[in-house]
Amino acid sequence: MRPVFLIAKNFAREQRWPLFFLLLWVLGWALFGLLDDERGPEDALMIFRQLAVYSVTFGVFFGSSAIQADQRSRRILAVLSKGISRRQYIFGLLAGIALVLGIFCICMGFTASWLLGRYGFSAGPLWFGMLGLWTACLLAASLTLSLSTFLPPLFAAIGAGALAGVPALLSLRGDAFSRYVIPVHGLLQPLIAGDLSQAWHASLGMVVLGWMETALFWLVAAWIFSRRDLAVAVE
């Protein structure tokens, strides 16, 4: 596991500036709650929902660019030449994405506990919702990462959006089964639809399903990536 940890640590270090700007948004949200008491809970909830969507968007961004960045710098060849398997390499990238977005979700959760707690928001459902948000981020990232093993970053991001978006649209139209197919929307829906007047209905089964599909996409990404000729594709 040490190679995986080192790859994840290096990825997180390289993404320190995107993480910095993500945390600036959280800080801005906290300042909004501290300095503007007149607008009330609805505006605070609106910003909270926007941050949740932004975090998933960054998961797609990280997943689409991770392999390409290492290919351009040729670092990927140096890493794999040290006896690290391609499955470990993909797992290390996914762990790095999990670390970066985990830091963001934790900071967002503490800010939400303080800010929304002032308006009566329950901390328990909120933190479970943050677990669902983190799972949605990783699911979107793993899907995009698997597509980026054979597609350019832009097309990988577009493909991931389409594959996750179609089941979400079908679910909104009343198809009960679609919400379990790449359930990014199913994991986000309790956060986006939740308010102060009703309890959230986050599902533990949906979180477990999200982790299972994340693992599946990791295996698919590793399988495809193990069959690529990096000596040719590095350019």
N, C-alpha and C positions, 0 to 999 in steps of 0.2 A: 504493500500500500504506500510505501514511501515515494516511489516514482509518481504515483497518482497525486499524492499530497503536494509534491514539488511542482507538478504541472498546474494544479489548481492554484497554488500560491502565486506562481508566476503570472497566470492569467489575471488573477485578482489585482496584482500589482500593476499590470499594464492597463487595467480598466479603472484606475484610481480617479481619473478625471471625469469620465461619465458618471461614476459613483458620486463624486463630489458635487456635480450639478444636480443629480437626483436628490441628494441630501439637502442641497440649497432649496429645492422646492418644498421639502418637508419643513425646513426652517422658516421659509416664507409663510407656510400654512400656520405654523405655531405663532409667528408674529402677527398674522391676521387675527387669530383668536385672542391674542394678548392686547392688541391695540384697537380692535374694532368690535366692541360688544353690542353695537346697535343692530347689526344685520342678523344676529341670531343664529340658531342651529342649522337652518336650511342651507345657508351659504357655506357653513363649515362642512356639512355633509356633501355638498356639491364638489368642493375641492377634494374631499376624501375620495369620492368616486373617480374624479379625474386622475388622482395619483395612482389609484388601483389600475386604471387602464394604461397609464404611462408605464407602470412597472412591467406589465405584460408586453407592451411594445418594445421596451428595452430588452426583455428576454428574447424576443424575435431578433432584435438587432445583434445581440451578443451571439446567438446561435448561428446567424447567417455569416458573421464576419470572423469567427474564431479560427477556423481552418485556413481561410484565405489569407489572413494576416501572417500566420506562421509559414505558409507557402511562399509568400512574397519575400519574407526575410530569410528564407531557406533554413530557418531554425528547426522546422519539422524534421528535416533529414538528420540534423545533429541529434535531436531527441531520440528518434527511432534507431539511430545507429548505436545507441547505448544499451541495446537489448530490451527496450521497452516495447511491448506489443502494441499493435494498433488499437486493440480493445482498451488497453490501459490508457492510451493517449486520449481516446474519445471520452473515456470515463473521467480523466483528469480535467478536460475542458468543461464537461458538464458539471463536475464538482466545483470548478472555479466560478462558473455562472451561478451555481447554487449559493456559493459564498457571498458573491457580490450582491445578489438580489436578496439573500437572507439578511445581510446587514441593513439594506434599505427597508425591508419589511419589518424588522425589529424596531428600527428608528421610527418608522411610520406608526407601528403599533403603540409605542410609548407615547408619541405625540397625540395619537387618537385617544388613548386612555385618559390623558389629561384634558385635552380640548373637548372631546365629545362627552367625557364624563361630567363635565360641568353642566351639560344639558340633560343628564339622566341616562346616558348610554351605559349599558351593562358591559363590564370588562370581560366577562367570560365569553359570551358570544363574539365579542369583538376580536379577541385573540384567536378564537377558533376560525373566525373569518380571515385573519391574517395567515393562518396555516393554509387555508384554502387558496388565498391569493398567492402565497409562495409556491404551492403545488401547481397552480395555473401557470405561473411564470416558468417553472421548470418544464412543464408539459409543452408549452409553446416553444421553449428553447430547444428541447430535445427533438421536437418535430422539425424545427428549422435546421437544426444541426444535421439531422439525417438527410434532409434535402440538399444541404450545402456540400455533402460529400460527392455529389455529381452535378450540381447546378451552380452557376454564379450566385454571389450573395443576394443580388437584387431579386432574381427569379426564385431563389430559395425562400426569401421573405414573402414574396407574393404568393408562392405556392402554399406556404404555411398558413397565410391568412385565408386563402381559399378553402383549404382542407379543414381548418378549424371553423371558418365562417359558415360554410354550407350546413353542417349539422346544427349550428346555432340558429340559423334562419328557419330550418325545418322544425326545430324545437319550439320556436316562437309561434309557428303556425299550427302547433298542436300535436306534432308527432312526438309521442312519449319516448320512443326508442332512441331518437336522434340525440337526445341530451347526454347519452352515455357514449357516444362516438366522439372521441377527442373532446372531452367535456371541459374545455376552457371556459365556455360560457356558463356551464352548469356550476363551475367553481366560483366564478365571479358574480353570478346572479344574486346570491344572498347579500353581497356587499353593495352592489349597485341598487338593488331594490329595497334594501333595509332602510328603516327610518326610526325615529324616536318613539313612535306610537305603537309599534308592534315588534314582537320578538323576531330575531332572525331565525331562519330555518335551514341552517347549514347542515350538510349531510356528511357523516363520517364515511359512509360507503362511497360517496363521490370522491372524497379525498383519497381513499384507498385505491379506487379505480384510476385516479389521476396518477398516482405513484406507479401502478402496474403498467399503465400505458407509457409513462416516461421510461421505465425500464425496457419496455418493448422497443421503443424508438431508439434507445441507446444501442440495443443489440442489432437493430437494423442498420444503424449508422456504422457500427463497428464491422458488420458483415460486408457492407458496400465498400467501406474505406479500405478494408483488407485486400480488396481486389483491384485497387487503383494503382497505376504505375506513377509514383510520385516523381521519379526521375524525368518523366515527360511532362507531367502536369504542374511542376513546380513553377514554371513561368506563368 
